[in-house]
């Protein structure tokens, strides 16, 4: 599976756990909602800076974000 898709799926999973809409998460992370949609669907290469904003908006950290079965071989 493509890394962009894995990242997008993880963002979507954590967003839904927090009961946030894409728009709400985008607002908290200070990114455009359409950008967030493309990140979640794996259609956009997310920069480390933007990923950090999203992870912080999800009230988590990089270790927790990447400590998921999809990122392990």
C-alpha positions as CSV (number, residue, x, y, z in Angstrom):
1,X,0.0,0.0,0.0
2,X,1.2,3.5,-0.8
3,X,2.5,5.6,2.1
4,X,0.2,8.5,1.2
5,X,-2.8,6.2,1.5
6,X,-1.6,4.8,4.8
7,X,-1.1,8.3,6.2
8,X,-4.6,9.3,5.0
9,X,-6.3,6.3,6.5
10,X,-4.6,6.9,9.8
11,X,-5.7,10.5,9.8
12,X,-9.2,9.5,9.0
13,X,-9.2,6.8,11.7
14,X,-8.0,9.2,14.4
15,X,-10.3,12.0,13.2
16,X,-13.3,9.8,13.5
17,X,-12.2,8.6,16.9
18,X,-12.3,12.2,18.0
19,X,-15.7,12.7,16.3
20,X,-14.3,15.5,14.1
21,X,-15.5,16.4,10.6
22,X,-12.8,17.0,8.0
23,X,-13.7,20.7,8.1
24,X,-13.3,20.9,11.9
25,X,-9.9,19.1,11.7
26,X,-8.8,21.3,8.9
27,X,-9.7,24.4,10.8
28,X,-7.9,23.3,13.9
29,X,-4.8,22.3,11.9
30,X,-5.1,25.6,9.9
31,X,-5.2,23.9,6.5
32,X,-7.8,24.1,3.7
33,X,-10.6,21.5,3.9
34,X,-10.1,20.5,0.3
35,X,-6.4,19.8,1.1
36,X,-7.4,17.7,4.0
37,X,-9.7,15.7,1.8
38,X,-6.9,15.0,-0.6
39,X,-4.5,14.0,2.2
40,X,-7.1,11.6,3.7
41,X,-7.7,10.0,0.3
42,X,-3.9,9.7,-0.4
43,X,-4.1,12.0,-3.4
44,X,-1.8,14.6,-1.9
45,X,1.8,14.3,-0.7
46,X,1.7,15.8,2.8
47,X,4.7,17.7,4.0
48,X,6.2,17.0,7.4
49,X,5.2,20.5,8.5
50,X,1.6,20.0,7.6
51,X,1.6,16.4,9.0
52,X,2.8,17.9,12.3
53,X,0.0,20.4,12.3
54,X,-2.6,17.6,11.6
55,X,-1.1,15.4,14.3
56,X,-1.1,18.2,16.9
57,X,-4.7,19.0,15.9
58,X,-5.6,15.3,16.5
59,X,-4.1,15.8,20.0
60,X,-1.5,13.1,19.4
61,X,2.2,12.8,18.6
62,X,4.3,11.3,15.8
63,X,5.2,8.1,17.8
64,X,1.5,7.4,18.5
65,X,0.5,8.3,15.0
66,X,3.0,5.9,13.4
67,X,2.6,3.2,16.0
68,X,-0.1,1.5,13.9
69,X,-0.3,-1.9,12.2
70,X,-0.4,-0.2,8.8
71,X,3.1,1.2,9.3
72,X,4.6,-2.1,10.4
73,X,5.8,-4.7,8.0
